[in-house]
Amino acid sequence: MDDSTRIWITPVPPFGPDESGVLLGVDLTSEDPAERMAGVLLNRGHEGQEGVFHLLASDLSARYERHGERLVVEVTASRQVLAHDLADHPDALDEHLAALPGGPGDDDRVTLIHREIVTGFRPAGSEDGKQPVLLVEHEGPTTLAELFARFDRGESGFAVLPAD
C-alpha cells in the first residue's frame, strides 16, 4: 500500500474539531515487521481520554522534517524497549529488530515508520515547540472516514506520540 494513503493532515478528535494534526494509520495485520513492532509498543500506552492513549517518548516518538513541499514523519522507538517487549512475542520480530540501524547520534533509537506527504501544513508549535503525531491502530486496509467510524464504534484507538 502506498504510504501517502496512510498519512493524513486532518482535524482529529484529541486535538479538537478546529485543530489539524498529523494522523498515521498503523495496520496491526500488516506484513511490514516494523509496523507490527509499532503495534506491539502501542500496548505500552497510558489511557487519557476514552480510547486515546499517550505513549512515553522513550517508548515511541515522532520526528517531523520538511523537504520542500513534502512533510516527512518518522516514528522512532527505543531498541531496548522493543527488545524487552518482543522477548515473548510469537512472531520473529526480534530478528527484524536486530537488522534495524541505529538513529543518527543515538544507537538506541530505530526508525519503524517513515511516511511522506505533499502538503503546505506546518506542525504548530506547542510549549516545547513540537506537535505530537497521532497513530490510529486498525486491522486491514482502510480509509480515513472508516478509521474515524471504527474509532466511534470502539474498534480502534488513537495513540498520542510525543515529538522528539
Disulfide bonds with the S-S distance in Angstrom:
none
